[in-house]
Amino acid sequence: MHWRKWMVCGILPVVLLWTGCHGRSGVESYWLTRGDVEVTEGGEIHPALARELQRHSAVEMAQLATEIRQASGYNRDLYGLQRRRRGAAASNLPGPVRDVVISNAVFNREDAVTLRIFQPRHAGPGLPVIIYLHGGGWCMGSAAARDNIAVGLCRAVPAVVVAVNYRLAPEYPYPAALDDIAAVVGKIGALASKFRADAQCLYLAGDGAGGNLAVAFALRNSVVDRGPVVRGMMLFYPALNLWRMTTPSWTGYGSGYGMDLAYFQACIDCYVPQRGERNRHFVSPVFADMRGMPPALLVTGQFDPLRDDAAKFARRMWQEARPVRYLCLPGMTCGWMTNLQLEREFGRVMAEAAEFVRRTSAAR
């Protein structure tokens, strides 16, 4: 079911309800008004995600972790990792998209940084700009592999979405990806002008590792780069703590739920090989000073090992009186938004993103 049809059916008017893994609902403030974002256990994984997990066995996940470790090891064996990257380079859309114009651009030929740009076909000028940062553990993934999310945001907000193919680890470890994002944002005026968008209405969005980069860049942008004002962040199961993976959600869901701890640790070793850097604010934003953080929409899942650190991030933003909306969706795992069978849940998140941009852009 298309998300617009779902919204008019009268089911869960999500922009006004607080619902999620904590098991209660009611009309409340849009923004988090207290630090209570605790979740309760129980329930089952969504059947579509359960089938996906069955297809990706623990052996396959262990093999993936091994290939990543080999790529970042002493001998730098990149064969397995590069093969995985080629497999993730194609669009995940099931067919052509008629209402969104998709184009590709080379941003930095020397560093092979490219952009994938999504523009509503019939929209007028002055749309917001969303910089989208793909997941993939900082060492895999591509903008095209998140086409469904970029198209969804482009339609729902609506907005011009600029998805960045930043440089990947281990060839380009921290802070190369952040440098690439900074370079793109530094040219946002020219990009916005080309696509008749509003460069003063800039947003960051990302999933997994991309969510980490979105928050890290927003922080660096405000305290170091002094770049354009970021109006808000849309963070889908973001990886916010690369220092310690000891939360209850990691203990409960760090194996067999789509992102195993061994895989995540191998990705961290690629991205931040120096262990002493992993608790820095631009690497693990959960420890950062929240006072200058842009408004945030955080979406996690009940069976997501990254869930508890995202909840901690939301609590810390609330403590510093920063606008934050936190949603934990029952039955969801890390990475669920690329599963094209979850139309209802995806529609809910896109509606949330549209409402988030409406509220934060109006506050200018």
Backbone torsions as a table, in degrees:
resi	resn	phi	psi	omega
1	MET	NA	133.5	179.4
2	HIS	-68.2	146.4	-173.5
3	TRP	-63.1	-32.2	180.0
4	ARG	-67.6	-40.1	176.7
5	LYS	-63.1	-40.1	-179.3
6	TRP	-63.1	-39.7	-177.6
7	MET	-66.6	-32.8	-176.4
8	VAL	-88.3	-0.6	178.5
9	CYS	-77.8	-8.3	179.1
10	GLY	83.5	12.3	-179.1
11	ILE	-94.4	121.6	173.9
12	LEU	49.4	81.1	174.9
13	PRO	-69.1	85.8	-161.3
14	VAL	-67.2	-22.9	-176.8
15	VAL	-72.8	-9.3	179.7
16	LEU	-119.0	-6.3	-177.0
17	LEU	-108.3	144.9	170.6
18	TRP	-101.7	108.6	177.6
19	THR	-134.1	161.5	178.7
20	GLY	162.2	-152.7	-173.0
21	CYS	-72.4	-14.7	-177.8
22	HIS	-77.6	-8.4	167.6
23	GLY	82.7	14.4	175.8
24	ARG	-131.4	160.3	178.4
25	SER	-146.3	159.9	179.2
26	GLY	168.7	162.1	179.7
27	VAL	-74.9	117.9	-177.7
28	GLU	-138.9	178.7	176.2
29	SER	-59.7	146.9	178.3
30	TYR	-61.3	-47.6	-179.3
31	TRP	-81.7	155.9	174.9
32	LEU	-60.7	124.8	-176.7
33	THR	-112.0	4.6	175.3
34	ARG	-153.5	166.1	-176.5
35	GLY	-83.1	4.1	-176.3
36	ASP	-82.7	100.3	173.4
37	VAL	-124.7	27.8	-179.9
38	GLU	-65.6	153.3	-179.2
39	VAL	-120.0	154.4	176.3
40	THR	-110.7	150.8	-178.7
41	GLU	-89.0	174.4	-179.1
42	GLY	116.4	167.7	-178.4
43	GLY	85.1	-176.5	-175.5
44	GLU	-130.2	158.7	174.0
45	ILE	-65.4	143.4	177.0
46	HIS	-55.0	136.2	-177.2
47	PRO	-54.0	-37.7	-179.7
48	ALA	-64.7	-37.1	178.4
49	LEU	-74.9	-34.6	176.9
50	ALA	-61.8	-41.6	177.6
51	ARG	-64.6	-38.8	178.8
52	GLU	-63.9	-41.6	179.1
53	LEU	-64.6	-34.9	177.9
54	GLN	-64.8	-33.5	179.4
55	ARG	-74.3	-25.6	-179.3
56	HIS	-109.2	93.6	-172.7
57	SER	-73.5	166.5	176.4
58	ALA	-62.1	-32.0	178.7
59	VAL	-64.8	-42.1	179.6
60	GLU	-65.4	-40.8	178.1
61	MET	-63.8	-39.5	178.0
62	ALA	-65.5	-37.9	178.2
63	GLN	-65.0	-40.4	177.7
64	LEU	-61.4	-45.2	178.3
65	ALA	-60.8	-39.3	179.0
66	THR	-63.7	-43.9	-179.7
67	GLU	-63.9	-36.1	177.9
68	ILE	-68.9	-41.9	178.3
69	ARG	-64.2	-38.4	178.0
70	GLN	-63.7	-35.6	-179.2
71	ALA	-67.9	-32.5	-178.1
72	SER	-99.2	1.0	-177.9
73	GLY	-78.8	-173.9	-175.2
74	TYR	-60.0	-38.9	-176.1
75	ASN	-86.6	-8.5	178.1
76	ARG	49.6	57.3	176.9
77	ASP	-83.3	100.7	-174.3
78	LEU	-94.3	-0.3	-171.9
79	TYR	-58.3	-53.2	-177.1
80	GLY	-62.8	-42.2	-179.4
81	LEU	-66.8	-41.1	179.4
82	GLN	-66.3	-34.5	175.6
83	ARG	-63.6	-42.0	177.4
84	ARG	-63.0	-40.7	-179.6
85	ARG	-62.3	-42.5	179.6
86	ARG	-61.7	-35.4	179.3
87	GLY	-70.0	-20.3	-178.2
88	ALA	-102.5	12.2	-174.4
89	ALA	-88.2	-15.5	-175.0
90	ALA	-85.7	157.5	176.7
91	SER	-64.5	144.3	177.0
92	ASN	-97.7	11.3	176.8
93	LEU	-75.0	141.3	-177.9
94	PRO	-76.1	-14.6	-178.5
95	GLY	-170.8	-174.3	-178.3
96	PRO	-65.7	151.2	177.9
97	VAL	-112.9	122.1	-172.7
98	ARG	-94.0	-25.0	-174.8
99	ASP	-98.4	2.4	178.7
100	VAL	-130.5	130.2	176.4
101	VAL	-90.7	122.3	-179.1
102	ILE	-111.1	126.2	178.8
103	SER	-133.9	160.1	179.8
104	ASN	-120.7	146.7	-179.4
105	ALA	-144.5	144.0	173.1
106	VAL	-88.6	119.4	-179.3
107	PHE	-90.0	-47.1	-179.9
108	ASN	-137.0	100.9	-175.3
109	ARG	-65.4	-36.1	-177.8
110	GLU	-64.0	-42.0	-179.0
111	ASP	-96.1	3.9	178.6
112	ALA	58.7	37.1	174.9
113	VAL	-90.3	121.2	-178.2
114	THR	-123.1	162.2	-179.5
115	LEU	-122.7	147.6	173.1
116	ARG	-124.0	116.9	-167.2
117	ILE	-114.4	133.9	-176.0
118	PHE	-120.8	125.2	-176.8
119	GLN	-134.6	128.6	176.1
120	PRO	-57.7	132.7	-172.0
121	ARG	-63.4	-37.3	-172.2
122	HIS	-115.7	17.7	-179.1
123	ALA	-81.3	153.8	176.9
124	GLY	-84.1	-172.8	-178.4
125	PRO	-76.8	167.5	172.7
126	GLY	85.4	18.1	178.9
127	LEU	-72.4	154.0	171.9
128	PRO	-62.5	160.5	174.6
129	VAL	-113.4	127.2	176.0
130	ILE	-113.4	118.5	171.5
131	ILE	-84.8	114.8	-178.2
132	TYR	-103.9	133.3	-176.8
133	LEU	-119.7	116.8	-174.0
134	HIS	-73.2	155.4	172.2
135	GLY	-85.6	-176.1	-178.6
136	GLY	132.1	20.3	174.7
137	GLY	70.2	24.5	178.9
138	TRP	66.5	-4.3	-176.7
139	CYS	-127.0	-5.5	178.9
140	MET	-141.2	-171.0	177.8
141	GLY	84.9	170.2	179.4
142	SER	-159.2	163.4	175.8
143	ALA	-61.1	-42.0	-177.2
144	ALA	-63.8	-31.8	-179.9
145	ALA	-69.2	-10.1	175.8
146	ARG	-116.5	25.2	-179.2
147	ASP	-54.7	-39.0	-176.9
148	ASN	-63.7	-35.1	179.2
149	ILE	-71.8	-44.4	-180.0
150	ALA	-62.8	-43.1	177.8
151	VAL	-64.4	-41.1	179.2
152	GLY	-60.2	-44.1	178.4
153	LEU	-67.5	-41.1	179.4
154	CYS	-57.9	-42.9	-179.1
155	ARG	-74.0	-48.4	-168.3
156	ALA	-73.4	-38.5	-171.7
157	VAL	-65.5	-50.0	-20.0
158	PRO	-76.9	162.0	-176.0
159	ALA	-158.8	162.4	166.7
160	VAL	-87.3	121.0	-176.9
161	VAL	-106.0	125.5	178.6
162	VAL	-112.0	103.3	-179.9
163	ALA	-91.9	129.2	-171.7
164	VAL	-104.0	125.0	167.8
165	ASN	-89.4	85.4	-179.6
166	TYR	-77.5	165.3	179.2
167	ARG	-69.1	146.5	-173.2
168	LEU	-109.1	151.3	172.3
169	ALA	-82.2	157.7	6.9
170	PRO	-86.7	-8.3	179.8
171	GLU	-60.6	-35.4	-178.5
172	TYR	-130.3	84.2	-177.8
173	PRO	-74.8	177.7	175.6
174	TYR	-49.0	134.2	7.8
175	PRO	-105.8	31.1	-174.1
176	ALA	-56.5	-45.9	-178.7
177	ALA	-61.3	-41.3	178.4
178	LEU	-64.6	-37.4	176.7
179	ASP	-62.8	-40.0	178.7
180	ASP	-64.0	-42.9	179.3
181	ILE	-63.6	-42.6	178.5
182	ALA	-59.9	-40.1	179.6
183	ALA	-64.9	-41.5	179.5
184	VAL	-65.4	-47.0	-179.8
185	VAL	-63.0	-34.1	177.9
186	GLY	-62.6	-22.7	178.5
187	LYS	-105.5	17.7	-172.9
188	ILE	-64.8	-29.7	178.8
189	GLY	-60.3	-47.5	179.9
190	ALA	-66.2	-40.8	179.1
191	LEU	-64.2	-45.1	-179.5
192	ALA	-63.0	-40.0	179.5
193	SER	-62.9	-41.4	-178.9
194	LYS	-62.0	-36.2	-176.7
195	PHE	-105.8	15.4	176.4
196	ARG	56.3	37.2	179.5
197	ALA	-102.4	173.7	-177.4
198	ASP	-100.0	104.6	-178.3
199	ALA	-66.7	-18.3	179.0
200	GLN	-84.9	-1.8	179.2
201	CYS	-119.2	70.4	-170.7
202	LEU	-101.8	132.9	178.3
203	TYR	-127.8	156.0	173.1
204	LEU	-117.3	143.0	176.9
205	ALA	-147.2	154.5	177.8
206	GLY	-176.8	160.8	178.1
207	ASP	-119.2	141.1	177.1
208	GLY	58.5	-119.6	177.3
209	ALA	-61.7	-32.5	176.6
210	GLY	-65.8	-33.9	174.0
211	GLY	-64.9	-39.3	174.8
212	ASN	-58.8	-46.6	-178.7
213	LEU	-66.4	-34.9	179.0
214	ALA	-62.7	-47.3	-179.7
215	VAL	-68.4	-44.0	-179.1
216	ALA	-61.4	-41.0	178.7
217	PHE	-68.7	-41.7	179.0
218	ALA	-57.3	-41.1	178.5
219	LEU	-66.2	-48.6	-179.9
220	ARG	-63.9	-37.7	-179.7
221	ASN	-62.4	-35.0	-176.0
222	SER	-83.7	-29.5	-174.0
223	VAL	-109.3	-18.5	-176.6
224	VAL	-120.5	-59.7	-173.3
225	ASP	-73.6	-28.6	-176.1
226	ARG	52.6	46.8	-177.8
227	GLY	-88.2	-162.4	-179.1
228	PRO	-58.3	150.1	179.0
229	VAL	-68.0	129.9	175.4
230	VAL	-94.4	120.6	-175.5
231	ARG	-75.4	-26.3	-178.6
232	GLY	-179.2	168.7	-179.5
233	MET	-128.8	134.6	174.1
234	MET	-113.7	110.6	-168.5
235	LEU	-117.3	116.2	-177.8
236	PHE	-105.7	114.1	-174.0
237	TYR	36.7	61.8	-175.9
238	PRO	-74.2	148.4	174.5
239	ALA	-92.3	101.0	-170.1
240	LEU	-108.1	-5.7	-178.3
241	ASN	-135.8	106.6	178.5
242	LEU	-103.3	8.9	-175.2
243	TRP	-93.6	-53.1	-179.6
244	ARG	-138.5	131.3	178.2
245	MET	-110.3	73.6	-173.3
246	THR	-125.7	11.8	-178.5
247	THR	-73.9	162.6	176.2
248	PRO	-57.5	-34.3	179.6
249	SER	-68.8	-33.6	174.4
250	TRP	-69.7	-40.7	179.3
251	THR	-63.1	-41.2	-175.7
252	GLY	-83.2	-30.9	-170.5
253	TYR	-128.3	18.1	-178.6
254	GLY	-82.2	6.9	176.6
255	SER	-151.6	126.1	176.5
256	GLY	86.5	8.8	-178.6
257	TYR	-121.4	25.7	172.5
258	GLY	102.5	-23.7	175.1
259	MET	-143.5	97.8	-177.7
260	ASP	-77.4	152.5	-178.9
261	LEU	-60.8	-38.8	-179.6
262	ALA	-62.3	-39.9	177.2
263	TYR	-65.2	-46.6	-178.6
264	PHE	-61.9	-42.0	179.5
265	GLN	-65.1	-37.3	177.2
266	ALA	-64.2	-38.4	177.4
267	CYS	-64.3	-42.5	178.7
268	ILE	-61.9	-41.9	179.2
269	ASP	-60.5	-33.4	176.4
270	CYS	-69.8	-49.0	-170.9
271	TYR	-75.7	-42.6	-178.2
272	VAL	-128.6	79.3	-175.9
273	PRO	-63.7	-25.9	178.5
274	GLN	-86.2	110.1	-175.2
275	ARG	-59.9	-31.8	-178.5
276	GLY	-66.7	-13.4	179.6
277	GLU	-92.8	-7.3	-168.7
278	ARG	-75.5	-15.9	175.7
279	ASN	-99.9	9.0	176.6
280	ARG	-71.3	152.4	-173.1
281	HIS	-63.7	-31.6	-179.7
282	PHE	-81.5	-6.0	177.4
283	VAL	-106.4	-46.6	178.4
284	SER	-119.6	82.2	-173.3
285	PRO	-63.2	-14.2	179.1
286	VAL	-61.6	-20.8	-179.5
287	PHE	-95.3	-0.6	-172.2
288	ALA	-77.2	164.1	171.7
289	ASP	-72.6	121.4	-174.0
290	MET	-87.3	-3.8	-169.6
291	ARG	-63.7	-29.5	179.0
292	GLY	-104.2	12.6	-175.2
293	MET	-73.8	136.2	175.8
294	PRO	-65.0	161.5	173.6
295	PRO	-54.0	148.8	-174.9
296	ALA	-136.3	141.8	166.7
297	LEU	-110.4	117.3	179.2
298	LEU	-111.9	128.8	178.4
299	VAL	-123.2	120.5	177.3
300	THR	-125.8	-179.3	179.7
301	GLY	-128.3	154.5	-177.1
302	GLN	-57.5	-38.7	-175.8
303	PHE	-104.3	27.1	-179.4
304	ASP	-94.4	121.4	178.4
305	PRO	-63.2	-21.2	179.1
306	LEU	-82.3	-4.0	-172.0
307	ARG	-56.7	-49.4	-171.8
308	ASP	-68.8	-34.7	176.5
309	ASP	-69.5	-33.8	174.5
310	ALA	-66.1	-39.0	176.5
311	ALA	-64.2	-40.7	177.1
312	LYS	-62.3	-41.9	177.7
313	PHE	-59.4	-44.6	179.0
314	ALA	-63.0	-42.5	178.3
315	ARG	-61.6	-41.0	-178.8
316	ARG	-68.5	-36.5	174.9
317	MET	-64.0	-42.2	178.1
318	TRP	-60.4	-41.6	-179.5
319	GLN	-62.3	-29.7	178.8
320	GLU	-97.1	15.6	176.7
321	ALA	59.2	33.3	174.8
322	ARG	-93.4	138.3	-179.4
323	PRO	-64.8	124.7	-179.6
324	VAL	-147.4	138.3	174.0
325	ARG	-122.1	126.2	-175.3
326	TYR	-120.9	129.1	177.9
327	LEU	-128.6	132.5	174.2
328	CYS	-121.1	114.7	-172.3
329	LEU	-90.8	126.6	179.4
330	PRO	-60.9	141.0	173.8
331	GLY	79.7	-0.9	-175.5
332	MET	-96.5	150.6	176.9
333	THR	-113.1	176.5	173.6
334	CYS	-67.4	135.7	177.2
335	GLY	85.8	8.4	-172.2
336	TRP	-66.3	-21.9	-171.5
337	MET	-70.8	-13.2	175.7
338	THR	-91.1	-0.7	175.2
339	ASN	-83.7	110.5	-171.4
340	LEU	-74.0	-5.2	177.9
341	GLN	-81.8	-15.0	-174.2
342	LEU	-92.4	58.3	-173.5
343	GLU	-65.2	-41.1	-178.0
344	ARG	-64.6	-49.1	-179.0
345	GLU	-66.0	-39.7	177.9
346	PHE	-62.5	-43.0	178.3
347	GLY	-60.5	-38.3	177.8
348	ARG	-61.3	-45.4	-178.2
349	VAL	-67.1	-39.1	178.1
350	MET	-64.7	-38.1	175.9
351	ALA	-63.9	-39.4	176.4
352	GLU	-62.0	-43.4	179.9
353	ALA	-61.9	-41.9	-179.9
354	ALA	-63.2	-43.1	179.5
355	GLU	-67.6	-37.5	178.4
356	PHE	-61.2	-46.9	179.4
357	VAL	-65.9	-40.0	178.8
358	ARG	-57.6	-46.0	-177.2
359	ARG	-70.1	-42.9	-174.8
360	THR	-79.2	-30.8	177.7
361	SER	-73.7	-30.8	179.1
362	ALA	-71.6	-17.6	-177.1
363	ALA	-83.3	1.4	-177.4
364	ARG	-65.9	NA	NA
